[in-house]
Amino acid sequence: MDEIYDTLAERLVPTAASGTNTSLTHIVGLAGPPGAAKTTVALEVAKSVNKLWPQKASGFASQVEPPESAVVLPMDGFHLYHHQLNSVEDPKEAYARRGGELLHSYHISCF
């Protein structure tokens, strides 16, 4: 699998590293059904991008230490409606933890 993650990173890095405007942000999204390993893929590709970044980036951007050019922003729970979040045991905590693993443990039915 590492070869696949590295291949994905090698396709992403040149696009981001070739730009002369260092304030540009590139966002890459992953879509798939629950349990499809989107988070795993995102974490591994981000790790590969950070490994490649110093080799491919030009100028000051290549000197970032440690190279944290790629980060993962989890979106778990953001797909849930407010009435679903309100139905869990601790709604206040559910709202506060949107984007975190806490919401993986909630089994919420949508009717």
Secondary structure, 3 states (H helix, E strand, C coil): CHHHHHHHHHHHHHHHHCCCCCCCCCCCCCCCCCCCCHHHHHHHHHHHHHHHHHHHCCHHHHHCCCCCCCCCCCCCCCCCCHHHHHCCCCHHHHHHCCCCHHHHCCCCCCC
